[in-house]
């Protein structure tokens, strides 16, 4: 680290040029080839995937996704000639779009069920050649444009379904920029210098300039979801500003202590810079732990977010030192520069507030730790009711074409029509006579021609209390597969719909199997249910990998068993509390109107694992920054009370400032348009707030005071076999020895003054 710091300090202009070239080159390359963000929900081994495979094999016309073009006449009926003259030509043009394999019009015999009982609402089903996520964006945009052009003058036309869903990729808007502005204000208050305020933001933006372009290029070689760029910006801004803040703060301390610019930058890099690298590694480990889920959708998100974090670390340890070298003492406020000019130096330690707070925590560790933990557990209570699922388009912002289509279908046909289930029945043992049927909405065979297992299945489905209607069955051309379309009475996101899917897959499928038929349930709603189940099954392995690797890294760094154990357990507590906040707002609907949400709904299945990976990594950041300072003092004094209080007090101000920046940056994403980004923004803001202000500022130091010297215990046999790793090498810095010794002495003196205070806990094994 010191060699890298010395090189950056010795060649600051070259470092700046290299970064400018890297940003420009990466952005130009990305702009030249474009991007190919895609959402892949391939789930090998699941029932929905088996449904899709069966349809692609025997009934390819029914295997693709579909959209619905919904229209309503304000007066009269949609069957009136003047309405048909506008709708039918539009549907004919839609049928010519390359990705469309067919359009089932409500004006044809196959689509009679697509007219509402009062005749005011109708919809056409637009079937695609394959999965919606693989369709060209231009084709979907063309369909939406054609539909909207047919509306007006008393006729409302909108498009809903899986295809149009691909057009609602999250974007960066004004709300997110407000978060950056608030972060700048916090930096100005913390540093008292405009120059110092801009450096963390410049470092974060430079890192994102390279990182987002690299991720864009990678979309041509692997599947990366369209939420990845926004996730990368969200995470990159938060950690990038924070990492730079820690280094700049340490450098300013060195300058005010009388160190030369070069020595101060080098010391900042070998102390806070090492902590930044270590923290970045823990975040990347947590993110790459998503590969343990074996869900393809999450792979691209893990790689995209990891690249953003890696770039912010690289900018913090190369670009930032170069800028600090070029700016010299201008990184300080005018008052501090004037003091240096007069030869006045300052050994900067904790301010009065944080010193008093650290002392209070030392004196009352049991009470404060207990209060903090109880508060977190109460906040985490809603997590017990967490339900994974995909919010339907009824949660989309009011006025969007998907939300309008959802509301119209609900009004005319019931909420379940927004998410029909596809039931594929394998009849290889007793095939149907082929009829040439090609559509799951086409004319079904007569009841007398159905084999017993299929006839019984249709009867059982029709009598189910949550089934509104059954369309079909339609046989495949070879008669070995039959397809039914089931319209539930409840919306796709409700638990009742999930229970209906489970009943078909268990009770009804078992009865059909006894008669020689194999039943599978697919469609978008069933696919997302399987997605949630697959992630839930992978959670134990995911948690084990992330927590285990992070525990090992902290044990190597701090030569302690208790420090990583406490960190891991408390990270789980902070994650549970964050999930509690998310569940209360998004699933229970508490205060959802304040952030522009529609109705309450389940939590998207990939959100908990993404959030946990991010939150665990960010929580470990604060654990590293806090404990590394404690560890530094412990190595000097071998006095646990002094070490814990010193680290707590000295890092309190910068951790609070850094956490406040993250809270505002992440919180700004809550006011964006995307429900998913709102979820992640609120979850991360809540987690950082609770983790920094409750766990790191109260619970961790209180517990470390209670455990005494055992905090730093590691079995000798284990210490001998473990490789050596240090997070902060501050006790090994190379600047003027007399200055360092004076700093150490002042540090120990400041934090030992209250050692004999009444009520301070004594250390013991």
N, C-alpha and C positions, 0 to 999 in steps of 0.2 A: 504493500500500500504506500509506504514512504517513497519507494522508487517511482511509482506512478505519480505521486504528488510532486516530487522534485522535477520530474520530466514536464508535467503540465505547467509548473511554476516557471521552469526555464524556457519554455516555448509557448507562451500564452497566445501569441498571434497565430502561430501554426495550428494550435488546437482550435481556435475560433474558425479559421479557414476550413479545416477538416470538417467541423460540424456544419458549417454553411453548405459545403459541397455535399455532405451526406444528406442533409435535409432536402436540398434542391434536387439531387440525383434521385432520391427515393420517391419524392413527390412527382417528378417528371415521368419516371418509369411507371408509377402507378396510374397517372393520368393517361399515359400513352396506351397501355394495354387494358385499362378499365378494371372493374372489379366484378366478381361473380359470387356474391353472397347468396347462400342457399340454406334453407332449413330442411334438414333430413331427419325424418322420424322412423327410419328403418329399425325394426325391432325383431330380429331373428328369434325364432322360438316361441313367439307369442301367438295367441289365437287370432288376433287381428291380422298379423302377417300371414298366417296360414290361410285366412280368408282371401287375402289379396293374391296369394300365390295360386290358389285354386281358381279364382276368377280369371287371372291372367292365362291360366292353362286352358280352361274349358269355356270361358265366357268373357273374352277380352273386352267386349263392348261395355261390360258392366264394371271393369276393373279400375277405370280412371276416376279421379275426383270430379266433382261437379259444382257449378254455381247455379243460383236461382235468380232470374230476372223477374222481379215482382212489380206489379203495377196495380194502381187503384184509381177508379173513376170517382171523382167527387160527386157527380150526379149520374144517375142512370146505372147501367151495367157495363162491365168490361166486354160483354158480348155484343154491345151495340155496334152497328156498322162503322160509325165514325171512329170508335176506339180501335177496332180491328184493322182499319185502314192505316193506322199509325203503328200498331204493334207488329202485325205480320210482316211488313217489309223490313222492319228492324230485325226481327228474328231471322229472316232470310239472309241478311247481311252478316249476322252473328255466325250463322252456320258456315259461312265462307272463311272464317278465321282459321288459319292453318292448324291450330292446336285443338280445335273443336271437332269431335267425332259425330256429334248429333245434337239436335235441339228438339226436345219434346214440348210441343206447344199445347197450351190448354184448349186450343180450338180443334185438336185432333182427337180421335177416339181413344188413343193411348193416354191422353192427358186430361180426361174429363174430371178426374179427382183433383185437378189443380185449379179449379174454380171454386171460390167460397160459396157457401149456401145462399148468401144474399146476392151473389153475383157482382159485388163491388170490387172484389180483389181476385186477381189471378196471378199465376207465375208460370214461367217456362223454365224447364230444367236444361241447363247447358252442360253436356258431358264432354270431358277432355280425354285426350289420348293417354294420359298417364297421371302421375302425382302432380298436384298443383305446384309444389315447390320446385319442380323441374320445368315448368312452363316458361316460355319467354315472357318477360315483363311487358313487352310491347303488345302481345296478344291480349293480355288481361286488360291493359289500358284501352285497347281498341274496343273491347266489349263494353267497358264502362262508358266510354264516350258515345257509342252507339245507343246504349240504353238511356243515358241522360238526355241525349238529343231528341229522343222520342217523347220526353215528358213536357210538361207545361200546359197551360190552358185547361186546367181542371183535371189533368192526368199526372199522377205521381209515379215515377219509374225509378227503381233502385236495384242494385246488385248486391247479393250476399252469398257467402259460401267460402270454400277453402281457397279458391283462386284469387278472389278479390282481397283475401286476407294477406296475401303476399305483398300487396301494395302498401301496407301500413308499417313499413320498416321504421324503427325509432330514429329520430334525427336530433341534432343539437340545435336548440333554440335560444331565445332571449333569457328564459328562466335560468339556464345553466350559466350564461354569461354574468348574470346577477350574482351567482354564487362565487364566481371568480372575483368580482368587484368587492364583495364582502371580505373575501380572503385577503385581498390587497389592503383593505382597511385594517384588518387585524394585524397584518404584518407591519403596517405603518405604526400602529400603536405599540407593538412589541419592540420595534427597532428605533423608532423615532427618526428614521431616515428614509427619504424617498428612494435613494439609490439601493439601500439594503432591502427595501420593500420589493423592488422590481426583480431582484436576482432569483428568488425561488420561483417566481412566475415564469421568467424567461427560461430557466432550466427545465421546468415542467413542459412548457410549450415546445421547446426544442426537442425534447424526448418524444413527445407525441407526434411531432412532425415527421420523425423517422419511423416510429413504431406503427402509426396508422397506415403509412404507405407500405411497410413490409407486410402487414396483415392483409392489405388489399391485394398485393401481389400473390400472397399465399392462397387466396381464394381460387386461383386457377389450378392449384395442385392438390387441394383438399377441400372438404366441405366445411365451410365456416358460416354460422348463422348470421342473419342480418342484424341481430342485436349486438354482435361483437364490436363494431366500431364505437357505439355509444358506451358499451361497458368498458372498453379500453380508455376512452376519454374520461369517463367517470373515475375510474381507478387511477389512471395516470395523473390526472390533475391533483387528486387527493394525496397520493403517496409522493408524487414528484415535488409538490410544494412543501410537504412535511419533511422529506429527506433533506432538501436544500436548506430548510429552516434550521435543522439541527446543526448542520455544518457551518452555516453563516453565523449562527449564535456562538458556536465554539470559537470561531475565528475572531469575532468581535471581542470576546473575552480575552483572548490572547493578546490582541493589539492593546487593549486597555491595561493589560498587565505589563506592558513595556516591551513585548517581544517584537522582533523585526517582522516585516510583512511575510517574507519567505518562511521563517520559522513558524509564524502563527498559522499560515495556511497548511504547512506540512503537519503541524501538530493537530490541527482540526481534522485533517484527512486521516491521520493515524489513530485518532480517537473516535470522534463522531462518524468519520467516513467509514471506518471498519464496522461500526455498529449499523450504518446504513446498508453496507454490503450484506452483512449477516441478516438484517431484517428483510432485505429484498429476497434473499435466498429462502427464508421461511415462507414468505408470501408465495413465491413461485412453487415451492414444494406443496403448499396447500392447494394451489390451483391445479398443478399437474396431477394431484391425487384424484382429480375427476376422471382420469383414465381408469381408475379402479372400478368405476360404475359400469364400464363396458357399454355405455350408451353413446353412439356416434355423435349425436347432436351436441354433446358436451365437450367433445374433443377439441373442436375448433374454438369454442369459447375459452377453454383452458389455455390453448396455445396463444390466442390473441391477447388475452389478459396478461399472460406471463411475458409476452414480448413487450407490452406496455410497461410493466414493472421493471424488466431488465433494462430497457432504454432509459427509464428515469434514474436508475442506479448508475448507469454509465455516464449520464449527463452530470449527476451529482459529484462524481469522483474525477471527472476530466474537464468538462466545460466550466463548471462552477469554480474550481481552483484557478483556471485561467482568467476568468472574469474578476475574481477576487484579487489576483495579482495585478491586473491592469488598473483596477480602481484604487488600489492602495488604501489610504486611510479615509477615503471618501465614503467607505462603507460605514463609518461612524457618523454620529450626529455632529453638528457644529460645536456643541458644548463639549463633547468628548474629545474632538480634535483640538480644541483650544486648550483643554487640560493637558493633553499630551505635549502640545507645543511648550507649555510651561514646565514640562518635566514631571507632571503629576501622573502617577500610575495607580490603578485600582485592581485589587484582587477581587473579582466579582464572584460573589457567592449568592446564596438565596436571599431574596428580599425578606422584609420583616414578616409579611403575611405568611409566606410558605415556610419560613423557619418556625414561626409560631404554630402553624398547622402541623408540621412534622413532629414538633414537640408534643402537641396535644394527642396525636395518634399514638406516640410512644407511651404516654401516660395512661391512656384509656383504650388499649388495644382490643380488649374483649367486647366492650360496649360498642365501639365503632365498627368492628368487624361484624358483630352480630346484627346491628342495624342495617349495615350495607347489604349483607347476604339476604336478610329477610325481605328487604325492599326489592331486590332483584328477583327473588323467588316469587313474590306476589305479582310482579310485572310479567313473569314467565307463565303464569297460570293459564292464559288463553292458548298457549302452545299445546296443552293437553287436548284441545278440540281442533287442532290443525287438520284440515282435510285437503289432500292433494287432488288436483283436477285442473282442467283448462276452462277458464272463464269463456263463456260464449260471446257472440257478437252483440248481445244485449248490454254488454259492459263497454262497448265502444262509445266514443264521444257522440253526443247528440248532434245530428246534422250530417254525419258521415253517411255515405251510401250504404255501407254494411249495416249500420245501426237502423237506418230507415227501412231497409229490406227486412231486418229481423223483426222490427215492430209491426210491419205490415203482415208478415206471415203469421206472427202470433195473433194478431187481430182477426185474420181471416180463417186460419186453420189450426190454431192452438200452438203453444210454445214448442211442443215436440217436433213439429214439422221443420223446425230449424236444424234439427240433428237427427235425421232418420238413420236407423240401424240397418245394416246389410247382413242378412243371414244367408250363408251359403251352405247348402246341404249336399254332401257327397253321397250319391246314390249308386256308386259303382256296383254294389251288390244286387240292386234291384232298379235298373235304370228306367227312366221315363221314356215313353215313345217320343222321338224328336218331333218338334212342331215348327222349327225354324224361328222360334222367338229370339229376339236380339236385345231386348231391353227389360230391365227389372220393373219397368212401369207398363209394360205391354200387356196384352190380353192373356190371362192365365188359362191353363187347361181347366176343363170341367172337373168338378169334384169326383165324378165317377171314374176318371182316368188316373187319379192320384194313387200311388202305392200307399199302403197302410201307414208306414212311418211318417210320410210327408203329410198325409191327410190328418193324422193325429196331431202332428206338430202345428199345422195351421189352426186346428180347432183349439189347441191349448193356448196358442198365441192370441187368438181372437178373444178368448175368455179371460185373459189376464187383465186385472183391473187397471194396469198402467199402460195398456196398449190401446191407442185410439183407432188405428186401422192397420190392416195387413194388405199390402199390394203384392200380388203374385200368388203362387210361385210361377216363375218363368223358367222353363228348361233350357239348358245349353243345347247347341245344335246336335251334339252326340247323345244327349239325354242322360248323361252321367252326373250332371250337376243341376241343381235348382236354386234359384235366387229369389229371396223374398225381401221386400222393403218394409220395415216396421216403423210406424210413426208412434212414438211414445206420447203420453199425455203431459209429460213434464219436459222442461227445457233441458238441453244437453248438459248443463253444468250442475244440475241438481243431483242429490244423492239417490233419489228415487230412480232416476234413469240408470245410474250405475248399478243399483240393485236389480233392475230389470235385466241388464246385460248379464249379471251373475246368475240370475234364475235361468235364463236361456242356456247358458254355458254349462250349468250343472244339472238341474232337475230335468229340463226339457231335453237337453242333449243326451242325458243318460237314458231316458225313455226311448228316444230315437235310436240310440246305439243298440239297444236290446232287440230292435227290429231290423238292424243291418244298415242304418244310415248314420253318417257322421255330420254333426252340426257345428258350424263355426260362425262366430259373430264378428263383423268388421264394420267399416265406416269410420268417419272421423272421430265420433264420440267414443267408440270402443277403442280406437287406436290410442287416444289420449289417456283413457283409463289404463290400458296396458303400459303406456309410457310411465304413468305414475307408479304402477305396481313394480315395474322393472327397477325404477330408481329406489323405491322403498326397500326392495330386496338387496340392493347393492349398498345401502347405507352402512351396515356394520363393517364391511370391508373398507369402505371409504373412510369412515371415522378412524378405524384402526391404522390405516396407512398414514393418514395426515397427522394424527396425534402421535403415533409411534415415531415417525421420522423427526417431527419437531421436538419431541422429548429428547431424542438422541442428540440433536444438534445443541440444544440448550445444556444438556449434561456435559457435552464435550467443551462447550465454551466456558461454563461457570464451575466445572468440577464439583457438581452438586447433584444429589438425587431429589432433594426437596424443592429446589427452585423450579426445575422443569415440571415436577408433579403438580405443584401449586399452580403454575402457569397454565397447564393443560386443563385442570379441573375448572379453574376460574374462567378460562376461555369458553368452555362448554356452558357455564352459567350465563355469561354475557350473550352467547349465541341464543340460548333459550329465551332470555329476556327480549332480545331483538325479534325473535319469532313471535313472541307474545304480542309485541306492539303491532307487527305486521298482521297477525291473525285478527286482532281486535279491530283494526281499521279496514282491512280488505275483505275478511271473511264475515266478521260480525257487523261491519258497516259503521263502527263508531267514528264519527267525524269525517266520514268519507266525502261528504259534500264540500268540506273545506278545501280539499285538494282536487276537486273536479272529477271524482269518480262517478261512474254510473251505479248500478245496483251492486250489492255485495255478492261475492262469489268465492269459489275455492281458490287455493293458492296454486299457481302453476307448478307442476311437479319438479321442474328443474331449478326453481328458485331456491328451495332449502339447501341443496348441495352447492350451488353457486355462492349463495350468501354465506354458508358455513365456511367454504374455502376462503372467501375474501375476508370474512370477519375473523377467522382463526389466524390468518396471516397478519392482518392489521393489528389484532390484539397482541400477537407475538412481537410486533414492532415496538409497542409501548412497553411490553415486558423487557425486551432487550435494552431499550434506552434507559429504563428505570434501573434495572438490576445491574447493567454494566457499570453505571456510576457507583452503585453500592459496592460492587465487586472491586472496583478500582480502589476505593477507600479501605475495604476489607484487606486487600493485599498489602496496604501500607501499614495498617494499624492492628489487624487481627482483633478488632473490637467490633462485635456485631451491632451493638446499640448505636455507636458512632457511625458505622458504615450505613446502616439502614436509614438513620435520620439524615445523614449527609446526602445520600443519594436521593432520598425522598424530597428534601428541601431544594437541593440544587437543580433537579430536573423538573420540579413542579411547574415552574413558570413556563418553560418551553413546551412541556407536554400539554399543559392546558391550552397554550396558544395553538400548538399543532392540532390538537383535537378540535378546537373551535373552528379552525380552518376546514378540517375534514367535514365537520357537521354541517357547515354552511354550504360547502361545495356539493356534498352528497344530497343535502336537503333541497338544494335548488332543483335537482332532477325530479323531485316529487311533483313539481308544477309543470312538467312536460306533458306531451299528449299520449304517450304510450303507457298502458297499464303496467307492463313488465318493468319499464324503467322507473315508474313511480314506486313499484314494489321494492326494487333493489335500492333506489335512493333512500326511501324511508327506512328500510331494514338496516342499511349501512350507517345512516346518520344516527339512528337510535342506538345501534351497537357501539359506535365510537363514543357517543355521549355517555352511555352507561359504563363502558369499559374504562375510559380515561378518568372520568370524574368520580366514579364509585369504586371500581375495582383497583385501578392503579394508584389513585390518590388516597384511598382509605383501606380497602381490604388487604391488598398485598403487603404494604408495609406493616399493618397491624399484625398479620399472621407471622411475618418474619421477626417482629419483635417478640412474639410469643414463643417461637421455636428457638430463638437464641442462636448459639453457635452451631447447633445441629443444621441450621439452614445451609451451611457450607460444607456439610459432611459428605464424603465419598469414600467407600471402602478402599483401603490401600491397594489390595490386589487389583481392583477395577481401575484405580488411578494409574497403576503401572502399565496396564495393557491398552488403555485408551490413548489414541493419538492426541497430541497437544494442539489446542486451538484457543486463540484469545480474541475476544470481541473488541475490547479497548486496550490499546497498548500505551495508554497515557503515561503509565509509570515507567515506560522505557523510552520516552522521547529524548531527542538529541539536542534540544536547545540549551541555552546557557545553564550549567548545573546550579549555579548560585540562585538563579531565578526560579528554577524548578524546586529547589529545596525550600526556598522562601514560600513558594506557593503551597507546597505540601504542608509545611508547618502552619501556615495561616489557615489552610483547609481543616486540619485536625483541630486546631485551637478553636475555630468558630463553632465546630459541631460537637465539641466536648464540653462546652460551657455548662450545659444542663445535665451532664451525666449524673451528678449527685442529686438531681431534683427529686423531691419526695414522690414516691409512687412509680418511679422509673423501674421497669422490670430488670431483675438481675439475670445475667447470662449463666446458663448451666447446660450441661449435656443431658 
